[in-house]
Amino acid sequence: MTDIKKKLDILYDLLVDNPEALKTELQELIEQPDQIDDSNKFASLLVELNNPVYIDSLLKKISVASKGAPWLCDFLYATTNLLDEGSENDEFVCPDGLLSKLEELILNSIGELSWKAAGLLKFYDSDLAEQIQLKKLEGRDDFFLTYVECVDGLVRFHEEKYKGLIKQIAADETRDTKLREYCDELIQSLSPGAKP
């Protein structure tokens, strides 16, 4: 029982007595991610704190990250989750260089990095964002969840414009089965009773 009392004292000190100091220190760590021993745990902590104040700092750091930065996937994960807690129609303020960074990650990577970058891009509406998502959807060689995030990004801001494309993907037998199933379910939810 002594351990839990110590933990409660620490939590109280951080979250009640000194929340501004905690926020400042966490933002400083975001700006200096090489000082973080475990970026996965750090990202999970930010998500658990669920404070949108960290989003801008994360976006700025992502926009200047090198593709091989060991913390990049974790920062993409944290930012996406924090944005996901916001309003459905909110989009983030895009720092200089972020869209070109996301374009590079989505179009020139495969796997987790591309998937997480596409997950972040879906929260931003612009002609370039649409072009990136559409170009990625032309491919067939990535993790199906990357394509799901691109579909979600197109539908999030332009549902009517891209219903036809989503139906085409659902019916395309050359596509991943899970992606086709996702698109089929999405069409059903967008147009109850409609068949792709």
C-alpha positions as CSV (number, residue, x, y, z in Angstrom):
1,M,0.0,0.0,0.0
2,T,3.0,2.3,0.5
3,D,3.9,2.2,-3.2
4,I,0.4,3.4,-4.3
5,K,0.6,6.3,-1.8
6,K,3.9,7.4,-3.2
7,K,2.5,7.1,-6.8
8,L,-0.6,9.2,-5.8
9,D,1.7,11.8,-4.3
10,I,3.7,12.0,-7.5
11,L,0.6,12.2,-9.6
12,Y,-0.9,14.9,-7.5
13,D,2.3,16.9,-7.6
14,L,2.5,16.6,-11.4
15,L,-1.2,16.9,-12.4
16,V,-2.6,19.2,-9.7
17,D,0.1,21.2,-8.1
18,N,2.4,21.6,-11.2
19,P,0.4,21.0,-14.4
20,E,2.0,23.9,-16.3
21,A,5.5,22.7,-15.4
22,L,4.7,19.2,-16.6
23,K,3.3,20.6,-19.9
24,T,6.4,22.7,-20.4
25,E,8.7,19.8,-19.7
26,L,6.8,17.5,-22.1
27,Q,6.9,20.1,-24.8
28,E,10.6,20.5,-24.4
29,L,11.0,16.8,-24.7
30,I,9.0,16.8,-28.0
31,E,11.4,19.4,-29.3
32,Q,14.4,17.3,-28.2
33,P,13.2,13.7,-28.9
34,D,16.7,12.3,-28.8
35,Q,16.5,12.9,-25.0
36,I,13.6,10.4,-24.7
37,D,14.7,6.9,-23.8
38,D,11.5,5.2,-25.0
39,S,9.6,7.2,-27.5
40,N,6.9,4.5,-27.6
41,K,6.1,5.0,-23.9
42,F,6.4,8.8,-24.3
43,A,3.9,8.8,-27.2
44,S,1.5,6.6,-25.1
45,L,1.8,9.0,-22.2
46,L,0.9,12.0,-24.4
47,V,-2.1,10.1,-25.8
48,E,-3.2,9.2,-22.2
49,L,-2.9,12.8,-21.1
50,N,-5.2,13.7,-24.1
51,N,-4.2,17.3,-24.1
52,P,-4.3,19.0,-27.6
53,V,-1.7,21.5,-26.4
54,Y,1.0,19.0,-27.6
55,I,-0.3,18.8,-31.2
56,D,1.5,21.9,-32.6
57,S,4.8,20.9,-31.1
58,L,4.5,17.3,-32.5
59,L,3.5,18.6,-35.9
60,K,6.5,21.0,-36.1
61,K,8.9,18.2,-35.0
62,I,7.4,15.7,-37.6
63,S,7.8,18.4,-40.3
64,V,11.6,18.5,-39.9
65,A,12.2,14.8,-39.0
66,S,14.5,12.7,-41.1
67,K,12.8,9.6,-42.5
68,G,15.0,7.4,-40.3
69,A,14.3,9.2,-37.0
70,P,13.7,6.5,-34.4
71,W,10.8,8.4,-32.8
72,L,9.0,9.5,-36.0
73,C,6.4,6.6,-36.0
74,D,5.7,7.2,-32.3
75,F,5.2,11.0,-32.8
76,L,2.9,10.3,-35.8
77,Y,0.9,7.9,-33.6
78,A,0.6,10.4,-30.7
79,T,-0.4,13.2,-33.0
80,T,-3.0,11.2,-34.8
81,N,-4.6,10.0,-31.6
82,L,-4.7,13.5,-30.1
83,L,-6.3,14.8,-33.3
84,D,-8.8,11.9,-33.3
85,E,-10.1,13.1,-29.9
86,G,-11.0,16.5,-31.4
87,S,-14.0,17.5,-33.4
88,E,-14.7,15.4,-36.4
89,N,-14.4,18.3,-38.8
90,D,-11.4,20.0,-37.2
91,E,-8.2,20.1,-39.1
92,F,-4.8,21.0,-37.8
93,V,-2.8,24.1,-38.7
94,C,-0.1,22.8,-41.0
95,P,3.5,24.0,-40.3
96,D,5.9,24.7,-43.2
97,G,7.2,21.5,-44.7
98,L,4.7,19.1,-43.1
99,L,2.7,18.3,-46.2
100,S,5.9,17.6,-48.3
101,K,7.2,15.4,-45.4
102,L,3.9,13.4,-45.3
103,E,4.0,13.1,-49.1
104,E,7.5,11.7,-48.9
105,L,6.6,9.2,-46.2
106,I,3.3,8.1,-47.8
107,L,4.5,7.8,-51.3
108,N,8.1,6.6,-50.8
109,S,7.7,4.3,-47.8
110,I,5.7,1.2,-47.1
111,G,4.5,-0.4,-43.9
112,E,4.1,1.3,-40.5
113,L,5.7,4.7,-41.5
114,S,3.5,5.1,-44.5
115,W,0.4,4.0,-42.6
116,K,1.0,6.4,-39.7
117,A,1.7,9.3,-42.1
118,A,-1.5,8.6,-44.0
119,G,-3.3,8.4,-40.7
120,L,-2.1,12.0,-39.9
121,L,-2.8,13.3,-43.4
122,K,-6.5,12.4,-43.1
123,F,-7.0,15.2,-40.7
124,Y,-5.9,17.9,-43.2
125,D,-7.9,19.1,-46.2
126,S,-6.2,20.6,-49.2
127,D,-5.8,19.9,-52.9
128,L,-2.3,18.5,-52.2
129,A,-3.6,16.2,-49.5
130,E,-6.2,14.8,-51.9
131,Q,-3.6,14.3,-54.6
132,I,-1.3,12.4,-52.2
133,Q,-4.1,10.2,-51.0
134,L,-5.3,9.5,-54.6
135,K,-1.8,8.7,-55.8
136,K,-1.2,6.3,-52.9
137,L,-4.5,4.6,-53.7
138,E,-3.2,3.8,-57.2
139,G,-0.7,1.4,-55.6
140,R,-1.1,-2.1,-54.5
141,D,2.1,-2.9,-52.6
142,D,1.5,-1.4,-49.1
143,F,-0.2,-2.5,-45.9
144,F,-3.9,-2.3,-46.4
145,L,-4.4,0.0,-43.5
146,T,-2.4,2.7,-45.3
147,Y,-5.0,2.6,-48.0
148,V,-7.8,2.7,-45.5
149,E,-6.4,5.9,-44.0
150,C,-6.2,7.4,-47.5
151,V,-9.8,6.4,-48.1
152,D,-10.8,7.9,-44.8
153,G,-9.0,11.2,-45.6
154,L,-10.9,11.5,-48.9
155,V,-14.3,10.8,-47.4
156,R,-13.7,12.9,-44.3
157,F,-13.9,16.2,-46.2
158,H,-15.3,15.2,-49.6
159,E,-17.7,12.3,-49.0
160,E,-19.9,12.9,-52.1
161,K,-17.0,13.6,-54.4
162,Y,-15.3,10.2,-53.6
163,K,-18.3,7.8,-53.1
164,G,-17.8,6.5,-56.7
165,L,-14.1,5.8,-56.1
166,I,-14.8,4.0,-52.9
167,K,-17.4,1.8,-54.7
168,Q,-14.8,1.1,-57.4
169,I,-12.2,0.0,-54.8
170,A,-14.8,-2.2,-53.1
171,A,-15.5,-4.0,-56.4
172,D,-11.9,-4.2,-57.6
173,E,-10.8,-7.9,-57.3
174,T,-7.1,-6.8,-57.7
175,R,-7.3,-5.0,-54.3
176,D,-6.6,-6.5,-50.9
177,T,-9.6,-8.3,-49.6
178,K,-9.6,-6.4,-46.3
179,L,-9.5,-3.1,-48.1
180,R,-12.4,-4.1,-50.3
181,E,-14.4,-5.2,-47.3
182,Y,-13.6,-1.9,-45.5
183,C,-14.7,0.1,-48.5
184,D,-17.9,-2.0,-48.9
185,E,-18.8,-1.4,-45.2
186,L,-18.0,2.3,-45.6
187,I,-20.3,2.7,-48.6
188,Q,-23.0,1.0,-46.6
189,S,-22.6,3.4,-43.7
190,L,-22.5,6.4,-46.0
191,S,-25.6,5.4,-48.0
192,P,-27.7,3.0,-45.9
193,G,-29.2,0.3,-48.1
194,A,-27.0,1.2,-51.1
195,K,-25.0,-1.5,-52.8
196,P,-21.6,-0.8,-54.3
